[in-house]
Amino acid sequence: MKYQIYTPCSGIEYRIKLSKEFINNTSISIQYRYRSKTGNTPNPDNRISTTDDKELQNLYFHLQHQSNDNLIFNSRIALSKYSTINNIDTVGFLMYQEIIYTPVSLPLSIAARYTIFQADDYNSRIYTYERDLVYEFSTPAFYGKGSKFYILATFNISNRTSIGIKYSWLYYPEKTTIGSNADMIEGNHKQEFKIQLRSNF
């Protein structure tokens, strides 16, 4: 037994990825993933959930272009489809544009990304990796309808000391609250600000 399944189960997962690099510092990759497994299905006529087969398909298209030694562009489009045996399908869509700038004359790195997404429900959510502060790991799940912007700046004060700052803004045009219980925020947007000072002795 584990999350969303109360009985022994089986499933299958496979993925295929194709990538191509070009001589003008451009690379393209396409990845498809299929996963099928047994999961719980709530039964309104019975207090015990039944189980059925559920399928999740993901398709990713990623483009990276490095225009010079200090400027990189990343573009991604992601699609998801969640299906059940009752032919109840939900879909998700995500697209982002990212710019990474590293000035040659300064010990500075700046990354900015703008993301738009729309997913019917949590089952059709789309995960995507985000750049973050050192030792921080961020792979949020996007679902619902909205957009997100973040900017991350890292400055090396010396060979042993650096400072990092990240600001993010998440917007849901059709919501009046974000989160639940103690984490609930009134309104349709959420802002987050992080700062990190790191020194090696």
N, C-alpha and C positions, 0 to 999 in steps of 0.2 A: 504494500500500500504506500502511496505517496500523494503528492499534491494533485488534486482533481481526479483521483482514482482510488476507489476503496477495495478493489479486488486485484488479484494477479492479472497482468495484462501483457500484451506483446505489441510490437510496432515495427516500423521500418523507416529509415531515413537515408537519403542520399543527396548529393549535391554535385554540380558540375560547374567549373569555372574556366572561362576562356579569357586570355589576356594577350595584348599586342602592344609592343613598344615601337615608336617611330623615331626617326633620326632627328626630328625637330623638338626633342625633349617632351614629347607627348605620349601618354599611355592610355589605353582603353581596356576595361575589364567588364565582363558580363558574368554574373553568377546566378544560377538557379538552384533552389533547394526545395525538396519535397519531404514532408514528414507525415506519417500516418500512425495513429495510435488509438487505443481505447481510452475513453474518458467517461466521467459521470455525466448523466443527463437528469436534471430534476424531473420528478414525476408528481404532478399536482394531486393525483389520485392515490398516491402511496407515499408514506413517510420515508421509504427507502429509495434512494436514487437508482435508476437503471443505468446501464452502460451501452454505449454504441461507438462506432468508429468515427474518428474525426480526422480531417486532413487539413494541413497547412502548407501553402505554397508561397514562396518568396522569390522575387526576381529583382536583381540589383544591376544597375548600369552606372559605371563610374568612369569619369574622365579627369585626367590630371595633365596639366600643362605648366611647364616651367619656362617663363618667358626670358629670364636671365638668372644670374647667380643668386639673386635675393628676392625673387618674386615667384610664387607658386599659386596656381588656381586649381581648386578641386570642385568638381560638379558631380552630383549624384542624384539618381532617380531610383526610388524603391517602390515596389508594388507587393501587396500581400492579398491572399485569398484564403478564408477559413470556411470549411464545408463540413456538414454533418450528414448522417445517413438520411435525415429527413429533408435533405435538399435546402437547408437553411444556410444561405451563404452570406458572409460579410466580407467586405473588401477594405483595403487601406492603401493610401498613397502618401509618399513623402518625396520632397525635393529640396536640395540645399545647394547653396553656392558659398564657397569658402575661399578666402584670400590669406596667404601667409607671406608676411613681409619681414625680411631680415636685412636691415641696412648694413652696408659694407663698412661704413665709417663709425658705427656705434655698436656696442655690445648689447643690442636690443633685438627682441623678436616679438612680432605682433601677429596674432591670428584672429580673424573675424569671420563669423558665419551667420547666414540668414537661412532659416528653414521654414517651409510651409508644409502642413500635413493635414490629412483628413482620413480618419478610420472610423468605420461604423460602430465598433465597440472594442472592448479590451482584447477579445480573441483575435482580432485582425490588426493588433498593434504592430508597430515597426520599431525595432531597436536600431540605434546608430551610435557609433562611438563619437565622443566629443573630447577635444583637447582640454586639459585641466592643469591645475597647479601640480608641482612635483609631488609624487607619492599619492596623488589623488587619482581616482579612476571613475569615469563618468560614461555610462551607457544607458541613457534614459529610454523609456518606452513611450512612444508617441501614439496617442489615440484621441478620438474626438476630432474637432476642427479647430485649427489655430495656426500660430506661427511663433517662432522663437529666434531671438538674436542674441549673440554673445560675442564679446571681445576679450581676448586674453593677451596680456603684455608681460614680458619677462625681461628684466634688466639686470645685467651682471655688474654689480658695483665694483667688485674686485675678483681675483681668481678664486676666492673662497666664499664670497658673500653675494647673494642675489636677492632680488625682490620680485614677487609675482603678484599681479592684480587681475582678477576676472570679474566681469560684470555680465549678467544675463537678464533677459526680459522675455517672459513667456506670456502669450496673449491668446485667450479663448473668446471669440466674439459672441458666442451663443451661451455663455455661462454667466451666472451671477455669483457663484462661489467656486473655489478651487480647493481640492483636498477634502478631508473628512475628519471628524472628531477634533482632537487637539491640534491637528495640522490644518484645519480649515481656515481659508483666507477669504474675506468678503471682497467681492469684486471679480472682474474678469481677466486680471493680469497679475503676474507674480514677478517680482524683481529679486535678484540675489547678487550680493557683492562679497567677494572674498579677497583677502590680502595675505600674503605669506612672505616672511623674511627668513631666509635660510643662510646659515653660516656653517662652514666646515672647519673644525679645529684640528 
